């Protein structure tokens, strides 16, 4: 498989999952979502 945006093939699935997460949360404040996720805060 050729490189896509310089992404290593070992991390390609992580890249796709990140892009999916960003798309699904495109209208939300992503910084707050990440902080809540890291701290384990449930809304």
SVG drawing of the C-alpha trace seen along z (x, -y; Angstrom):
<svg xmlns="http://www.w3.org/2000/svg" viewBox="-24 -24 29 26">
<polyline fill="none" stroke="black" stroke-width="0.4" points="0.0,0.0 1.3,-3.5 1.6,-6.2 -1.4,-8.4 -0.5,-11.9 2.8,-10.5 1.0,-8.0 2.8,-4.8 0.8,-1.7 1.2,-0.5 -0.7,-3.6 -3.2,-3.9 -6.1,-2.5 -5.5,-4.9 -5.4,-7.7 -8.8,-6.6 -10.3,-6.3 -9.1,-9.8 -10.6,-11.2 -13.9,-9.4 -13.9,-10.9 -13.2,-14.4 -16.0,-14.0 -18.5,-12.8 -17.7,-15.6 -17.1,-18.3 -19.6,-20.7 -18.5,-20.1 -15.7,-21.7 -13.1,-18.9 -10.8,-20.2 -13.5,-19.8 -14.4,-16.4 -10.8,-15.3 -10.4,-16.6 -13.6,-14.9 -12.4,-11.7 -8.9,-11.8 -10.3,-12.6 -13.1,-10.0 -15.9,-12.6 -19.3,-11.4 -21.8,-13.9"/>
</svg>
